[in-house]
Amino acid sequence: MAEKGVQLDRESISCSICLDPLKDPVTIPCGHSYCMNCIKAHWDEEDGKKLHSCPQCRKTFRPRPVLLKNTMLADLVEQLKKTGLQAAAADHCYAGPEDVACDVCTGRRRKAFKSCLVCPASYCEKHLQPHYEAAPLKKHKLVEPSNKLQENICSRHNEVMKIFCRTDQQCICYLCLMDEHKGHDTVSAAAERTERQRELEGSRLNIQQRIQDREKDVKLLHQEVEAVNLSADKTVEDSEKIFTQLIRLLEERSSDVKQQVRSQQRTEVSRVKELQEKLEQEITELKRNDAELQKLSHTEDLNQFLHNYPSLSPLRESTDSSSINIRPLRYFEDVTAAVSEVRDKLQDVLREKWTNISLTGTEVDVLLSPPEPTTRAGFLRYSRDITLDPNTANTQLLLSDENRKATTMSQHQSYSSHPDRFSGCRQVLSRESLTGRCYWEVERRGIGVCVAVRYKDIKTEGNREQCGFGFNNKSWALRCFNKSYTFMYNKVQTPVSGPQSSRVGVYLDHRAGVLSFYSVSETMTLLHRVQTTFTQPLHAGLWLYGYSYGDTAELCKLK
């Protein structure tokens, strides 16, 4: 309570102009008190108006009042200074070195409560009041206190930067738009923020999915460790029971086998735990990246968001993994069998020589599948000879070159009726179903070509909303335009960046649930990767959706 009283007295003897304790206090006719120098400076600015007002109640005086020191108030201030005012002066309401200070306060400045992106300036709670009361100021954009407001101002034109130039990837003001950025691809900063926010949310969803996948893998690895330990313990137990039936000469051999099993056990457990630790580290990194993206997504300052977005650390490549399979309980059953055989043939063995018993346990089947190739030569090892199925081709597609090439035609082709034929979209599927690890390439010519995979047992009749590749949860499609790419799944479009090429490579690891699209030229560049679970065999698909005729898409011969 005593501290509260000191705080109350301190507020009551503070000057409302400088916000510091009164110095040479004077009381003006309306009853309000100020530092003598503060009120003098205030009235000096009003001399041209011939009316002098109180900064608090706005009451006016004519002529200018004569100022006399309020001795009683001065004594009170001095007394409070001796009893704790100096300690209270370090109150948390004042800005420290790391805080954003009010731009209006004079003398010792208070912490800013909000920053205004329009003014641009930062205000304490007292000086922020006009933004809540004055109609023109109510429209200003208030954000959390920021020391970087000046970065929102164009250094060349001293104007607020509310426009984003996509050509140069920077924020600009409206004068820049009419000058050096004239003719560039520009949008409002708010619109760019909205688009980047959408990308950010997509990245977060991807991270969260990867976290879930890795946590599942870690759980399986934990089970695998238990299985290895149980199997090893059981093998040791069985071996010891057998060796107890033997004479003392076999005790040394029993110890040898026991040590070998334990050694193999340590090797396998170490292998699994090493992989488990790697996945746990990846989970930690993914969670840290997710926190950075979440923090950025909550940034209210548009320019700060766009400024910081490109500097985010890119995600490292995910550890390639396939499903983790738990092997049966017994990993060292061959050891038990070998020991039993030794027991049965012990007499003959001892007469001649000791036959070494080697452990025949194999590697734990929990290890990850071979990683995705990194060179075109590596991908070509998994190339598949794929052809197009005439029974699925839309009637505006002409198949040629041994059913590898599809061309859009103005006239409908005279194909026979078939339930698998696409009726509303110029699409066609491969004749061959795809499982395991596969790779193929598509050479495209035209305005718009879609390279896709999908399950075969879904609808083929209807418009693109009903059967178009990427418009459902049973097909995955990379839409290739002249100057851009877009990935589509279940009606959700994701912008894809990468070098333009007339050839697209597709890599599928069906068992691992990996689907990757590459831009193929002198080098291979990853465009988009999907990590999911495929429940059925897949078929390659082509969709020529450009409005011109003569566009082509061809499954390339790779062998």
N, C-alpha and C positions, 0 to 999 in steps of 0.2 A: 504494500500500500504506500510505503514511503516513497518508493521509486516512482509510483504512478503520480504521486503528488508533485514531485520534482518535475516530471515530464509535463504535467498540466501547467504549472507555473511558468515553465520555460516557454511553452507555446504562447502563453498569454503575454509574455514580455518580449516576443520576437517581432521584428519589423516585417510587415507584410510585403515590403518592396524587395529587401535583400534577403529576407528569411533568416537573418542572423539575430542574435540577441541585441536588444536596443542599445545603441551607442549615442550618448548625449540625447536622451529621449525628449521629444516635444509632443504636446497634445494640441491638436488643432480644434477649432470651434465645434466640430461635430462630435468630438469625444474620442476619436481614434488617435493612436500614438504611433510615431515613426522616429527613425534616426533623423537627427537634424539635417545631416548632409543628404540623406535619401529624399526627404520631402522637398528640400530646397532644389535639388536637381530636377525633381518631377515638376515643380512649379516653374522652374526656369524654362522648361520646354513649352509651358502653356502661356508664357508672357505675351505671345502674339495674339492670343484669344481674349485677353483682358479679363478672363474669368479663370479662377483657380478652383480645382475640384479635389475631393478626397478620393484617393485611389481605390478605396474599399466601397464606400456608400455612394460615391459620385455626387455628393452634395457640393454645390458651387458657392464660392465666396467672392465678394467684391467690396472693398479692395483686397489685395493680397494680405492675409493675416500676418501679424507680427509674431515671430516664433520665439518662445521663451523656454528654457530648459525646465523640464518637470523634475524637480529635485527629489521628490518622494519616489517617483518611479525610478530615477537614477540610483537612489540608495537601495531600492529593492533589487535591482539588477546586480549591483555590487554584492549584496548579501547572498543572493542565489549563486553567484560565481564562487563564493567561498564555501558554500554548503553542497556543491555537487553539480553546478551548471556546466562546469568544464567537462566533467565525465559524461554528462548527458549530451554534450555537443557532438560526441562521437556516435550519436544515434544512427541506427541502421538506415534511416531515411535519407542520409546524405550519400552522395556518390563516391565510391572508392575508385582506386586505379583501374579495377577490372570492370566497373559498372558503366552504364550509359547515363550521362548526365543531362539534366534539363538544359535546353538551349536558351531558355528565357531567364532563368534564375541569375541573379547577380551575386557577387560575393561567393560564399560557399554554396555550391550548386547541389540540389537534391537529385536523387535517382529518378531517371525517367520512368514514367508509368506506361507510356505508349509512344511510338514513333509514327509520324504522319508521312505517307509516301508522296503526298501532293505538295506539302509545304516547301521542301522536306525538312523536318525538324523533329526533335524529341522533346517531350513535355512531362513534367511531374504532374501529380494528380491536380494540384491547384491551378497550374497554368494550362492544363488540358480542358478545363471547364468550358471555355468558349467553343470547343469542338462539339460539345454536347448541347450547347445552348443556342449558338448562332446558326441560323438556317443554312447559309452558304457553306459553313464549315462542317455541318453534319454529313455532307456528301463526301468528305475526304476519307481516304482509305487509311485506317489505323491498324498498325501491326505491333507485335511485340518489340520492345526497345532494341534498336540496332545502331551499331557504330558505323555501318557501311552504307548509310543513306546516300552519301556523295557518289557512290558507285552507280546509283540510279540516274545520275545527271550526266548528260552528254558533255564531255570535256571540251568539245569544239563549239557547241552552240548554247551550252548552259541551259538545256531544256531536258525535261524528264523523258527518259527513254521508255516508250510504251509500245514500240514496234520491234518485231524480231525478223531479221534478215536471214532467210534460210540459205541463200546463196553463200553468204559469208559467215553464217553461223554466229551471229552476234546481235545484241540488242542495240537499237538505234532510236533517235528521236525523229519527229516528223520533218525537221529540216534536213536531216541526213537522207531521208527518203526522196527528197526533191533534188538532192545534190549527188554525192558520190555513189549512192545506192539506187539511183534512178533506174528503173527497168528490172531490178532484182526481184526474186521471189520473196515476198514479204507477207507476214500475217501479224495480227496483234499478239503482243506478248502473252495475253491471257489465252488466246487460241493455241499458241505453241505450248504453253504450260499444260493445257488440257490434253493435248496429244502426247506430250512426254509423260504426263501423269499416267495415261493409259498404258504406255509402254512400261513404265515403272511397275504398275500393278501386275502386268503380265510377267515381268521378271520375278516379282515377289511370289507369284503363284508357282512359277517354275522352281524357285528355290525351296518353297515350302514342300512341294511334291518330292523334290530330291532329298530333303531332310527326312520325310516319311520313309522313302525308299531305303535310305542309309540306316535309319533306326531299325527298320525291319531286318536288314542284312546283319546288323550288329547283334540283334536278338538271335538270329539263326546261328551266327558264329558262336555265341555263348552256348547254345545247345550243342553245337558241334564239339566244343571243348569238353563238355560234360560226357558226351558220347565216347570221345577218345579216351578220357580218363577211366570211364566205366569198363570199356573194352580192355584196356591195358591192365586194369586191376584184376579183371576176371581171368585174363590169360596168365598172369603171374600166379594167381591162386591155383589154377588148374595145373600149371607146371610144377608148382611146389608139391601138390598132392602126388603127382606121378613120381617125382624124384624121391619122395619119402619111402617109396617101395624099393628103391635101389640101395645097394650097399654103399659104404662110405666112399668108395672110389668115385661114385657119381656126384657126390656133394659139390665138388669143385665145378663139374660141368653144370650142375643146377644153378650155381651162383653165376656162371657165365651167361646162361640163357636169361636169367633174371636181369642182369645188367644190360644185356642187349635190348630186351623189351623196354626197360626203363629209358634207355638212350633213345630208342625209336619214339617212345611216348613223348619225351621232351622235345624231340625234333618236330613231331607233328603238332603238339600243343604250341610250341614256339611259332611255327608257321601260321597257325590259325590266329594266335594272339597278335602277331605282327600285322596281319590283314585287318583284324578287328581294330587295332589302334589307329591304323591308317584311315579307316572309315570314320572313326570317332573324331579324328582331327578334321576330316572334311565336313562333318556335321557342325563342328564348332565354327569353322570358317563360313559355312553357309548361314548359320545363325547370325554371325557378325555382319555379313553382307546384308542380310534381311533387315537387321537393326538400322544400318546406314540408310537403306532405301526407305524404311518407315520414317526415319527422322527427316529425310529429304522430302518425303511426300507430305509432311505436315508443315513445311515451310510456306508461310503466307506471302512472303515477299517474292513476287514473280521473277524479278531479275536475279535475286539470290538463287532461286531454284534453278533457273536456266544457266546461271554462271557456274554453279557447283555440279550440275548434272553430268557434264562431260568428264569431270575429274574423278568420278567414282571409279574405284578399282574394278576392272573387269573380272568377271568370274573365271576362275581357273577351270580347265577342262575337268569334267567329272571322271572319277575312276571308272574305267570300263568294267562292267560286271554283268554276269548272267545270273540266273536263279541259283541260289545256294542250296545244294542238295545234301541232305543228311544221309550218311552211309549207314548201313546196318550197325547194330551194336558192336559186333565183334570185328575189330580191325586186325587182330593178330591170331586169327584162328589157325592159320597155317603153322604157327609156332607150336601150338598144342598138338597138332597132328604129327609134326616132325618129332616131338618128344615122345609121343606114344609109339611111333615106329622105332625109335631108338630103344625104348624099353623092350619091345618085342624081339628085337634083333641084337640085344645087348651082348650076349655071349659071343656071337660071331664078330661083332665090332671090336670087342675088347681083345680078342685073340689077334686081330690083324692091326688095326690102327683106328684112332678116333676120327670119326667122320664129322667134319665141322657142320654145325647146325647154323644155318644162316637165316636171318629173319627175312620173311618174304612179304611183310606188310607193304602195301602200296601207298602212294601219296593220298592224302585226304582229298576226297572229291569235292571239297568246299571251295577250292581255289577258283579264281575268276577265269572266265573263258578268254581265249586269245584276244588281245586288244584289236581295235579297229585299225585297218591298214592306214598308213600315212602317205603312201605314194601310189601313183596310178598302176604301177607294176604289181604292187601288193593287192590292189582291188581286183585286177584282172585275173588273179588266181581264183576268184569266186564268180567269174563272169558266167552268165547263163544264156543259152541260146533261146531267145523268146520270140514268138510270132504272134500276130494279131488274130483274133477269132472272128471270122466273117459273120458268125451267127449273132454277134453282139454289136456289130458296126451299125451306126446310124445310117439311114439311106442317103444322106448328103455327104457321106465319106466314101471315097474310092480307095480300095486297098490294092496295093501293087508290090513289086519287088519281093515276091514270095511271102506276101502277107506281112511284110515288115513296115510298110510305108502307108500312111493315111493322108489323103488329100481332100480338101473341101471342094465340093462341086455345087454349081448353081442348080443342076437338075438332079432329081432323086434317082438313085440307082435301083435296078430291078432285083433287089434281094428277096429271097423267099421269106414268108412269114415265119417268125421264131419267137418264143416267149422270152428269150434272153436279149432281144434286140432293143437298143436304146431308141426311144421314139421322140423325145422332146429335146435332147441335147446331142450335139455332134461328138459323141463319145464312142470308145471302143475298148474292149478288154483283151488281155493276152489269153491265148489258148491254154498256156501252161499255168498251173498253180505254183506258188512260191512258198517254200519253207526252208529251214536251215539258213545258211549264209549265202546270199546271192548279190550279184552286182550286174547292172546293165546301164546303158547309156542311150539317150534320146537326142537326136539331131532335129532341131526345129527351124522352121522358116515361116514367118508370118507375124501378125500383130499380136495375137494372144494364143498361147499354147499352155495347157495344163498337164503336168506330169504327176501321176497319182498312183496309189495302190488302194485296193478295197477288197472287202469280202464279196464273193460272188452271189450269195443267196440274199440279196436285197433288191429292192424295187428298181426296174429299168424303165418303166413307163411313167410319163409325166414330165413337167417342166423342171428347170434347174433346182428349184426349191425342194422338189420331191426326190430327184435322183441324181442331181449334179454332184460331181466329186467335191468333197469338202463341206457339203451342206448337211451332213449327218455324222453320227458317231461311229460309222463303219467304213469311212474312207478318209484318206489323208492326201492332201493335194498341194503341190507347189505351182502357183500360177505365175507364168513367165510372160512379162510384157517387154516392149522394146527397150525400156529404160529402167525397169524395176522388177522386183519379185515380191510376191505375197504368199505366205503359207496360210492354208485354211483347213480347219477341222471343226465339224459340228457347228457351222455357220460363223465361227469366230475367226476373224482375219488378223494375222500378225505380219506387220511390215518386215521384210527381210532385206538386209543390205549385203552387197557383194558385187564382184566384177561381172559385167555382162559377157555372156558367151552364148554361142548358138547351140552348144552341147551341154546337157545336164546329165550328171552321173547320179545313180540311185544305188545306195548300199542298204541291204536288209539283213539283219541278224534276227530271224524270227524267234528263236528260242530265247534270246536275251532281250527281246522287245525293243530293238534299236532300228530306227529308220532314219537315214541321213541322205540329204540332197547336196550335190557338189556342182560348182561351176567348173567345167573342164576346158582348159586351154593348154598353154605350155606347162602350167602348174594346176593343181587341184585345190580349190578353195571351198571350205565348208560353208554352205548357205544356211542350212537349218537341220537340227537334229531332234528327233522325237524319241522319248523314252516311255514306253508303255508296256502293256501285256497283250499280245495277239492271241486270240482264242480260236481262230480258224486259219486255214491257208489263205494266202493273199494272191491277188491277180494284179499285174501291172495295168495301168489305164492311161489313155490319152484323151484329151478334150481340146478340140480346136474351136475356140469360141470367138475368134475374130470375125468381123462383119464382112471381110473381103473373101473372095474365092481364090483358090490356088494355094492357100496356106498348107504346109505339110509338117508332119511329125513322123520320124522314122526310128524304129528300134535298130540300133547299129549292130553290125557284125563285129564281134570283138575277138574272135578266134580264127 
